[in-house]
Amino acid sequence: MLTRTTTIPGSSNIEQQVLRIISKRKAIKPTRLRVSSNLSRELGFDTVDVVDIILELERRFKITIPDEVPLHTVRDFVRYVASHLGGSKAR
C-alpha cells in the first residue's frame, strides 16, 4: 500500500512518476512500493539498480543528482526530485 507522507507542495505527480521509474527497474508493482520502502533491504535493489534509477530521474526531470546524496528509500528519491525542480540547482 502506498503511504503518502511527503509534504512538499505539488509532489504528488512527482511521487507517481518516481514510483513508476523505480517499479519498472525491478518489475515491481507500484502498489507494492511505499515511500518508506528501503530499496536495498526491502526490495533487493543493488548499486547498479540505484544508479540506473538516478540516471533515469536525471533524464526525466532534467536535474543532477550528485553521487554523495544519500538515497535509500523511495521517500529520499521523491524528496530530492521535488526539491530540485523548477530551476533549483542540485546540492
N, CA, C and O atoms as a GROMACS GRO file, in nm:
protein
  364
    1MET      N    1   0.084  -0.118   0.000
    1MET     CA    2   0.000   0.000   0.000
    1MET      C    3   0.088   0.124   0.000
    1MET      O    4   0.185   0.131   0.075
    2LEU      N    5   0.056   0.219  -0.080
    2LEU     CA    6   0.131   0.343  -0.092
    2LEU      C    7   0.096   0.435   0.023
    2LEU      O    8  -0.021   0.466   0.046
    3THR      N    9   0.197   0.477   0.094
    3THR     CA   10   0.176   0.568   0.206
    3THR      C   11   0.226   0.705   0.166
    3THR      O   12   0.344   0.721   0.134
    4ARG      N   13   0.141   0.803   0.167
    4ARG     CA   14   0.180   0.938   0.126
    4ARG      C   15   0.216   1.020   0.249
    4ARG      O   16   0.130   1.064   0.325
    5THR      N   17   0.348   1.039   0.266
    5THR     CA   18   0.392   1.120   0.379
    5THR      C   19   0.478   1.236   0.334
    5THR      O   20   0.526   1.315   0.416
    6THR      N   21   0.498   1.248   0.204
    6THR     CA   22   0.577   1.357   0.152
    6THR      C   23   0.497   1.486   0.165
    6THR      O   24   0.379   1.490   0.130
    7THR      N   25   0.561   1.591   0.215
    7THR     CA   26   0.488   1.715   0.242
    7THR      C   27   0.528   1.828   0.150
    7THR      O   28   0.490   1.943   0.174
    8ILE      N   29   0.602   1.799   0.046
    8ILE     CA   30   0.644   1.903  -0.047
    8ILE      C   31   0.527   1.935  -0.139
    8ILE      O   32   0.472   1.845  -0.202
    9PRO      N   33   0.486   2.064  -0.147
    9PRO     CA   34   0.372   2.100  -0.231
    9PRO      C   35   0.392   2.057  -0.376
    9PRO      O   36   0.501   2.073  -0.432
   10GLY      N   37   0.287   2.001  -0.435
   10GLY     CA   38   0.293   1.962  -0.576
   10GLY      C   39   0.372   1.836  -0.602
   10GLY      O   40   0.403   1.805  -0.717
   11SER      N   41   0.406   1.762  -0.496
   11SER     CA   42   0.491   1.645  -0.516
   11SER      C   43   0.414   1.518  -0.550
   11SER      O   44   0.476   1.415  -0.578
   12SER      N   45   0.281   1.522  -0.548
   12SER     CA   46   0.202   1.402  -0.575
   12SER      C   47   0.231   1.346  -0.714
   12SER      O   48   0.254   1.226  -0.728
   13ASN      N   49   0.230   1.431  -0.816
   13ASN     CA   50   0.260   1.386  -0.951
   13ASN      C   51   0.406   1.340  -0.961
   13ASN      O   52   0.435   1.241  -1.028
   14ILE      N   53   0.494   1.410  -0.896
   14ILE     CA   54   0.636   1.372  -0.894
   14ILE      C   55   0.649   1.235  -0.828
   14ILE      O   56   0.720   1.147  -0.877
   15GLU      N   57   0.579   1.218  -0.717
   15GLU     CA   58   0.583   1.090  -0.645
   15GLU      C   59   0.538   0.976  -0.736
   15GLU      O   60   0.601   0.870  -0.739
   16GLN      N   61   0.431   0.996  -0.810
   16GLN     CA   62   0.382   0.892  -0.900
   16GLN      C   63   0.484   0.860  -1.008
   16GLN      O   64   0.505   0.743  -1.041
   17GLN      N   65   0.548   0.963  -1.064
   17GLN     CA   66   0.648   0.940  -1.167
   17GLN      C   67   0.770   0.866  -1.112
   17GLN      O   68   0.822   0.775  -1.175
   18VAL      N   69   0.815   0.906  -0.993
   18VAL     CA   70   0.930   0.841  -0.930
   18VAL      C   71   0.895   0.695  -0.899
   18VAL      O   72   0.976   0.606  -0.924
   19LEU      N   73   0.776   0.672  -0.845
   19LEU     CA   74   0.734   0.535  -0.817
   19LEU      C   75   0.731   0.450  -0.944
   19LEU      O   76   0.772   0.334  -0.943
   20ARG      N   77   0.683   0.508  -1.051
   20ARG     CA   78   0.678   0.436  -1.179
   20ARG      C   79   0.818   0.398  -1.225
   20ARG      O   80   0.841   0.285  -1.269
   21ILE      N   81   0.912   0.491  -1.216
   21ILE     CA   82   1.050   0.465  -1.259
   21ILE      C   83   1.112   0.355  -1.174
   21ILE      O   84   1.175   0.263  -1.226
   22ILE      N   85   1.095   0.365  -1.042
   22ILE     CA   86   1.152   0.265  -0.952
   22ILE      C   87   1.088   0.128  -0.974
   22ILE      O   88   1.158   0.027  -0.978
   23SER      N   89   0.957   0.125  -0.989
   23SER     CA   90   0.888  -0.004  -1.004
   23SER      C   91   0.926  -0.072  -1.136
   23SER      O   92   0.933  -0.195  -1.141
   24LYS      N   93   0.949   0.004  -1.240
   24LYS     CA   94   0.987  -0.055  -1.369
   24LYS      C   95   1.126  -0.118  -1.364
   24LYS      O   96   1.153  -0.213  -1.437
   25ARG      N   97   1.213  -0.066  -1.280
   25ARG     CA   98   1.351  -0.115  -1.273
   25ARG      C   99   1.356  -0.263  -1.235
   25ARG      O  100   1.437  -0.338  -1.289
   26LYS      N  101   1.271  -0.305  -1.145
   26LYS     CA  102   1.270  -0.445  -1.099
   26LYS      C  103   1.136  -0.513  -1.127
   26LYS      O  104   1.109  -0.619  -1.071
   27ALA      N  105   1.054  -0.453  -1.211
   27ALA     CA  106   0.922  -0.508  -1.243
   27ALA      C  107   0.842  -0.534  -1.115
   27ALA      O  108   0.780  -0.639  -1.098
   28ILE      N  109   0.844  -0.434  -1.027
   28ILE     CA  110   0.767  -0.441  -0.903
   28ILE      C  111   0.639  -0.363  -0.924
   28ILE      O  112   0.641  -0.254  -0.982
   29LYS      N  113   0.528  -0.417  -0.879
   29LYS     CA  114   0.402  -0.345  -0.891
   29LYS      C  115   0.410  -0.217  -0.807
   29LYS      O  116   0.451  -0.222  -0.691
   30PRO      N  117   0.371  -0.104  -0.865
   30PRO     CA  118   0.376   0.022  -0.788
   30PRO      C  119   0.299   0.015  -0.657
   30PRO      O  120   0.333   0.085  -0.561
   31THR      N  121   0.196  -0.068  -0.652
   31THR     CA  122   0.118  -0.080  -0.528
   31THR      C  123   0.198  -0.146  -0.416
   31THR      O  124   0.163  -0.133  -0.299
   32ARG      N  125   0.305  -0.217  -0.451
   32ARG     CA  126   0.390  -0.281  -0.351
   32ARG      C  127   0.488  -0.182  -0.289
   32ARG      O  128   0.542  -0.206  -0.181
   33LEU      N  129   0.511  -0.072  -0.356
   33LEU     CA  130   0.606   0.028  -0.306
   33LEU      C  131   0.540   0.120  -0.205
   33LEU      O  132   0.426   0.162  -0.222
   34ARG      N  133   0.613   0.150  -0.100
   34ARG     CA  134   0.572   0.252  -0.003
   34ARG      C  135   0.682   0.356  -0.002
   34ARG      O  136   0.797   0.326  -0.035
   35VAL      N  137   0.650   0.477   0.036
   35VAL     CA  138   0.754   0.581   0.038
   35VAL      C  139   0.861   0.548   0.140
   35VAL      O  140   0.973   0.597   0.130
   36SER      N  141   0.829   0.465   0.237
   36SER     CA  142   0.928   0.428   0.338
   36SER      C  143   1.009   0.303   0.299
   36SER      O  144   1.098   0.262   0.373
   37SER      N  145   0.978   0.243   0.184
   37SER     CA  146   1.048   0.122   0.142
   37SER      C  147   1.196   0.149   0.120
   37SER      O  148   1.233   0.242   0.048
   38ASN      N  149   1.281   0.067   0.182
   38ASN     CA  150   1.425   0.076   0.160
   38ASN      C  151   1.457  -0.008   0.037
   38ASN      O  152   1.427  -0.128   0.032
   39LEU      N  153   1.519   0.055  -0.062
   39LEU     CA  154   1.539  -0.012  -0.190
   39LEU      C  155   1.627  -0.136  -0.179
   39LEU      O  156   1.596  -0.239  -0.240
   40SER      N  157   1.735  -0.130  -0.103
   40SER     CA  158   1.823  -0.246  -0.097
   40SER      C  159   1.774  -0.351   0.003
   40SER      O  160   1.770  -0.469  -0.030
   41ARG      N  161   1.738  -0.310   0.123
   41ARG     CA  162   1.698  -0.406   0.227
   41ARG      C  163   1.564  -0.473   0.199
   41ARG      O  164   1.552  -0.595   0.212
   42GLU      N  165   1.465  -0.394   0.161
   42GLU     CA  166   1.330  -0.450   0.146
   42GLU      C  167   1.299  -0.497   0.004
   42GLU      O  168   1.220  -0.590  -0.014
   43LEU      N  169   1.361  -0.434  -0.096
   43LEU     CA  170   1.322  -0.463  -0.233
   43LEU      C  171   1.431  -0.531  -0.316
   43LEU      O  172   1.407  -0.568  -0.432
   44GLY      N  173   1.550  -0.548  -0.260
   44GLY     CA  174   1.655  -0.621  -0.329
   44GLY      C  175   1.727  -0.546  -0.439
   44GLY      O  176   1.788  -0.608  -0.527
   45PHE      N  177   1.723  -0.414  -0.437
   45PHE     CA  178   1.794  -0.335  -0.537
   45PHE      C  179   1.943  -0.334  -0.505
   45PHE      O  180   1.981  -0.324  -0.388
   46ASP      N  181   2.027  -0.344  -0.608
   46ASP     CA  182   2.171  -0.331  -0.585
   46ASP      C  183   2.218  -0.194  -0.635
   46ASP      O  184   2.138  -0.113  -0.680
   47THR      N  185   2.347  -0.170  -0.626
   47THR     CA  186   2.404  -0.040  -0.662
   47THR      C  187   2.376  -0.005  -0.808
   47THR      O  188   2.346   0.110  -0.839
   48VAL      N  189   2.385  -0.102  -0.896
   48VAL     CA  190   2.359  -0.077  -1.038
   48VAL      C  191   2.214  -0.035  -1.060
   48VAL      O  192   2.187   0.055  -1.139
   49ASP      N  193   2.122  -0.098  -0.990
   49ASP     CA  194   1.980  -0.061  -0.999
   49ASP      C  195   1.961   0.084  -0.956
   49ASP      O  196   1.891   0.161  -1.024
   50VAL      N  197   2.022   0.122  -0.844
   50VAL     CA  198   2.007   0.258  -0.793
   50VAL      C  199   2.067   0.359  -0.890
   50VAL      O  200   2.009   0.465  -0.914
   51VAL      N  201   2.184   0.328  -0.947
   51VAL     CA  202   2.246   0.418  -1.045
   51VAL      C  203   2.156   0.433  -1.167
   51VAL      O  204   2.140   0.543  -1.218
   52ASP      N  205   2.097   0.324  -1.213
   52ASP     CA  206   2.005   0.332  -1.328
   52ASP      C  207   1.883   0.418  -1.296
   52ASP      O  208   1.836   0.494  -1.381
   53ILE      N  209   1.831   0.405  -1.176
   53ILE     CA  210   1.718   0.489  -1.134
   53ILE      C  211   1.759   0.635  -1.133
   53ILE      O  212   1.686   0.721  -1.181
   54ILE      N  213   1.876   0.664  -1.078
   54ILE     CA  214   1.926   0.802  -1.073
   54ILE      C  215   1.940   0.858  -1.214
   54ILE      O  216   1.899   0.971  -1.240
   55LEU      N  217   1.998   0.781  -1.304
   55LEU     CA  218   2.015   0.828  -1.442
   55LEU      C  219   1.881   0.857  -1.509
   55LEU      O  220   1.867   0.956  -1.580
   56GLU      N  221   1.785   0.770  -1.486
   56GLU     CA  222   1.652   0.792  -1.544
   56GLU      C  223   1.585   0.915  -1.484
   56GLU      O  224   1.522   0.993  -1.556
   57LEU      N  225   1.597   0.934  -1.352
   57LEU     CA  226   1.540   1.052  -1.288
   57LEU      C  227   1.606   1.180  -1.340
   57LEU      O  228   1.538   1.279  -1.365
   58GLU      N  229   1.738   1.177  -1.357
   58GLU     CA  230   1.809   1.294  -1.410
   58GLU      C  231   1.762   1.326  -1.552
   58GLU      O  232   1.741   1.442  -1.586
   59ARG      N  233   1.745   1.222  -1.632
   59ARG     CA  234   1.699   1.243  -1.770
   59ARG      C  235   1.556   1.294  -1.772
   59ARG      O  236   1.525   1.392  -1.841
   60ARG      N  237   1.469   1.230  -1.697
   60ARG     CA  238   1.326   1.264  -1.700
   60ARG      C  239   1.300   1.404  -1.645
   60ARG      O  240   1.221   1.478  -1.702
   61PHE      N  241   1.366   1.440  -1.535
   61PHE     CA  242   1.338   1.566  -1.468
   61PHE      C  243   1.440   1.676  -1.498
   61PHE      O  244   1.426   1.789  -1.452
   62LYS      N  245   1.542   1.640  -1.577
   62LYS     CA  246   1.647   1.737  -1.615
   62LYS      C  247   1.710   1.801  -1.490
   62LYS      O  248   1.720   1.923  -1.479
   63ILE      N  249   1.753   1.714  -1.399
   63ILE     CA  250   1.822   1.756  -1.278
   63ILE      C  251   1.953   1.677  -1.269
   63ILE      O  252   1.975   1.583  -1.345
   64THR      N  253   2.038   1.717  -1.175
   64THR     CA  254   2.160   1.644  -1.148
   64THR      C  255   2.154   1.593  -1.005
   64THR      O  256   2.120   1.668  -0.913
   65ILE      N  257   2.184   1.467  -0.988
   65ILE     CA  258   2.186   1.407  -0.855
   65ILE      C  259   2.330   1.365  -0.826
   65ILE      O  260   2.378   1.267  -0.882
   66PRO      N  261   2.399   1.439  -0.739
   66PRO     CA  262   2.539   1.406  -0.708
   66PRO      C  263   2.552   1.270  -0.640
   66PRO      O  264   2.460   1.222  -0.574
   67ASP      N  265   2.668   1.209  -0.658
   67ASP     CA  266   2.694   1.076  -0.601
   67ASP      C  267   2.680   1.073  -0.449
   67ASP      O  268   2.640   0.971  -0.393
   68GLU      N  269   2.713   1.183  -0.384
   68GLU     CA  270   2.715   1.183  -0.237
   68GLU      C  271   2.577   1.200  -0.172
   68GLU      O  272   2.566   1.197  -0.050
   69VAL      N  273   2.472   1.217  -0.251
   69VAL     CA  274   2.337   1.231  -0.195
   69VAL      C  275   2.290   1.095  -0.144
   69VAL      O  276   2.287   0.998  -0.221
   70PRO      N  277   2.253   1.085  -0.016
   70PRO     CA  278   2.208   0.956   0.038
   70PRO      C  279   2.064   0.925  -0.007
   70PRO      O  280   1.969   0.990   0.038
   71LEU      N  281   2.050   0.829  -0.093
   71LEU     CA  282   1.920   0.789  -0.145
   71LEU      C  283   1.899   0.641  -0.113
   71LEU      O  284   1.954   0.554  -0.181
   72HIS      N  285   1.820   0.614  -0.009
   72HIS     CA  286   1.799   0.477   0.034
   72HIS      C  287   1.654   0.433   0.024
   72HIS      O  288   1.625   0.315   0.003
   73THR      N  289   1.563   0.528   0.039
   73THR     CA  290   1.420   0.493   0.036
   73THR      C  291   1.352   0.563  -0.081
   73THR      O  292   1.406   0.656  -0.142
   74VAL      N  293   1.232   0.516  -0.111
   74VAL     CA  294   1.152   0.582  -0.214
   74VAL      C  295   1.132   0.728  -0.176
   74VAL      O  296   1.140   0.816  -0.262
   75ARG      N  297   1.106   0.755  -0.048
   75ARG     CA  298   1.086   0.892   0.000
   75ARG      C  299   1.209   0.980  -0.030
   75ARG      O  300   1.194   1.096  -0.068
   76ASP      N  301   1.330   0.924  -0.012
   76ASP     CA  302   1.453   1.001  -0.041
   76ASP      C  303   1.454   1.048  -0.186
   76ASP      O  304   1.488   1.163  -0.214
   77PHE      N  305   1.418   0.959  -0.278
   77PHE     CA  306   1.415   0.995  -0.420
   77PHE      C  307   1.308   1.101  -0.448
   77PHE      O  308   1.335   1.199  -0.517
   78VAL      N  309   1.189   1.081  -0.394
   78VAL     CA  310   1.079   1.175  -0.417
   78VAL      C  311   1.116   1.313  -0.363
   78VAL      O  312   1.098   1.413  -0.433
   79ARG      N  313   1.166   1.320  -0.243
   79ARG     CA  314   1.202   1.449  -0.182
   79ARG      C  315   1.312   1.519  -0.259
   79ARG      O  316   1.306   1.640  -0.280
   80TYR      N  317   1.413   1.443  -0.300
   80TYR     CA  318   1.523   1.506  -0.374
   80TYR      C  319   1.472   1.565  -0.505
   80TYR      O  320   1.499   1.681  -0.537
   81VAL      N  321   1.399   1.486  -0.580
   81VAL     CA  322   1.348   1.534  -0.710
   81VAL      C  323   1.257   1.655  -0.690
   81VAL      O  324   1.273   1.757  -0.757
   82ALA      N  325   1.163   1.645  -0.597
   82ALA     CA  326   1.067   1.754  -0.576
   82ALA      C  327   1.137   1.882  -0.532
   82ALA      O  328   1.095   1.991  -0.571
   83SER      N  329   1.241   1.871  -0.453
   83SER     CA  330   1.308   1.991  -0.403
   83SER      C  331   1.407   2.051  -0.502
   83SER      O  332   1.457   2.161  -0.480
   84HIS      N  333   1.436   1.980  -0.611
   84HIS     CA  334   1.533   2.031  -0.708
   84HIS      C  335   1.474   2.061  -0.845
   84HIS      O  336   1.547   2.080  -0.942
   85LEU      N  337   1.344   2.066  -0.854
   85LEU     CA  338   1.279   2.105  -0.978
   85LEU      C  339   1.257   2.256  -0.981
   85LEU      O  340   1.268   2.323  -0.878
   86GLY      N  341   1.228   2.308  -1.095
   86GLY     CA  342   1.196   2.450  -1.107
   86GLY      C  343   1.318   2.540  -1.109
   86GLY      O  344   1.312   2.654  -1.063
   87GLY      N  345   1.428   2.489  -1.163
   87GLY     CA  346   1.545   2.574  -1.178
   87GLY      C  347   1.640   2.570  -1.061
   87GLY      O  348   1.745   2.632  -1.066
   88SER      N  349   1.605   2.499  -0.954
   88SER     CA  350   1.696   2.489  -0.841
   88SER      C  351   1.814   2.403  -0.879
   88SER      O  352   1.799   2.304  -0.951
   89LYS      N  353   1.931   2.439  -0.831
   89LYS     CA  354   2.050   2.361  -0.860
   89LYS      C  355   2.065   2.252  -0.757
   89LYS      O  356   2.035   2.271  -0.639
   90ALA      N  357   2.112   2.136  -0.802
   90ALA     CA  358   2.136   2.026  -0.710
   90ALA      C  359   2.252   2.061  -0.619
   90ALA      O  360   2.349   2.125  -0.661
   91ARG      N  361   2.240   2.018  -0.494
   91ARG     CA  362   2.346   2.048  -0.396
   91ARG      C  363   2.439   1.932  -0.383
   91ARG      O  364   2.534   1.938  -0.305
   0.00000   0.00000   0.00000
